[in-house]
Amino acid sequence: MGYKKAFIETHVLGMIDEVSKHMKEKLKILFDSGAIDIESYDTENNRMVLPKCIISALLESEIQQYSGHGTSFEKRNKKEIRNLRYFI
């Protein structure tokens, strides 16, 4: 059991590093694209709304990288993800 836990943990940590790298690259793309309205960003009130929206968009983009696009594999994955989210 210990070996499998370590195996899974190693892969998950590796994927976290990979996803983080991709998200940082995509953030640069977002800024360069002009999709983020920097001028109207309120640094005093609601300062976390836009960053949370950006993080959510980046995470959703990464989720799409691991989808099976309508296959039974994707349905099984969604079920597993829903189950795991109950414990977080």
C-alpha angles and dihedrals in degrees: 000000000000092000093053092047091051091046093052093043092052092051094045092049090048091051091048089055091047093047091047090053092049092047091052090051091048091049089059089050090051093052092046092048095059091234090127114072098219095173095061094044109122110219092183106044123036090359094162098050097083095042090051090049090050092048091048092051091048092049092048089050090053091048089059089057090065100042124112094215102239099329126133085250089062092048090052090048093051090051091050092047092050090051094049093048089063089067097048 
